[in-house]
Amino acid sequence: MTTTPAVRILAIGGSTRPQSSSELALNVAAMAAQAAGAEVISITGRALMFPIYDTETTHRDPLALDFVEKVRTAHGILIASPGYHGGISGMMKNALDYIEDLREHDPSYLDGRSVGCISVAYGWQATVSTLHQLRQVVHALRGWPTPLGGTVNASVTKFDADGSCQDTGAAEQLAIIGRQVVEFAQMRQASTDATAPSANSGS
Ligand SMILES: Cc1cc2nc3c(=O)[nH]c(=O)nc-3n(C[C@H](O)[C@H](O)[C@H](O)COP(=O)(O)O)c2cc1C
């Protein structure tokens, strides 16, 4: 009997701030994805601080190269951005711009990948506008945003030092997003396996 390998989910996000609330929100979704059977890899905070994406050179920072490779090999993605001035933070948008380097790959960009989008800001207005931007960027990259998106208002929802979230409504919202990314990735994996030519079909 063959066993299907676990789907790989890449969780990216956070800010440069210690105890970044967007990183903590990302972790809640990532833990739910892991509990749903996925292998989860995280790249967060300063590990996402790449040079500005440069179209005029093929030279890439090693951190950025590693990021692009992990995006390429992921079955699903979780993204959490802080809301800065009503939109995606510069660091997160710059990291997403690097997915341009997957343009010529097959599948290109985020094609076929489920993407859970989470925004964290200090007021509802910026959480909503930032989530909207994240989903638009994912669409532009040919990804499949999950049905539920996450909006965490950090003025209302607090995370404990250990990363747990006492706001059960917010925590459950984040967990659902983690599970939805895994569910879609598993469905894609099952359908790809079903349509792939059998190894011993002789063709
Ligand atoms: C440069 C900057 C701009 C911000 N702009 C907004 C904003 O427009 N609306 C808002 O509600 N919060 C804004 N905030 C607050 C952050 O969204 C909020 O603190 C969020 O929790 C930051 O995420 P972090 O904890 O991961 O650093 C801003 C914070 C910074 C540093």
The ligand as an ORCA input file, in Angstrom:
! r2SCAN-3c Opt
* xyz 0 1
  C       4.480     52.080      9.479
  C       3.222     51.644     10.170
  C       2.005     51.967      9.624
  C       0.828     51.543     10.230
  N      -0.369     51.878      9.660
  C      -1.517     51.462     10.231
  C      -2.766     51.773      9.655
  O      -2.868     52.443      8.646
  N      -3.881     51.333     10.262
  C      -3.835     50.573     11.398
  O      -4.877     50.159     11.894
  N      -2.658     50.224     11.948
  C      -1.502     50.674     11.396
  N      -0.308     50.350     11.963
  C      -0.304     49.473     13.138
  C      -0.030     48.032     12.756
  O      -0.848     47.556     11.707
  C      -0.296     47.148     13.955
  O       0.534     47.567     15.028
  C      -0.014     45.726     13.640
  O      -0.355     44.988     14.778
  C       1.458     45.611     13.313
  O       1.809     44.303     13.147
  P       3.001     43.659     13.954
  O       2.519     43.524     15.374
  O       3.140     42.358     13.250
  O       4.219     44.519     13.877
  C       0.885     50.782     11.409
  C       2.119     50.456     11.962
  C       3.295     50.883     11.354
  C       4.610     50.529     11.960
*
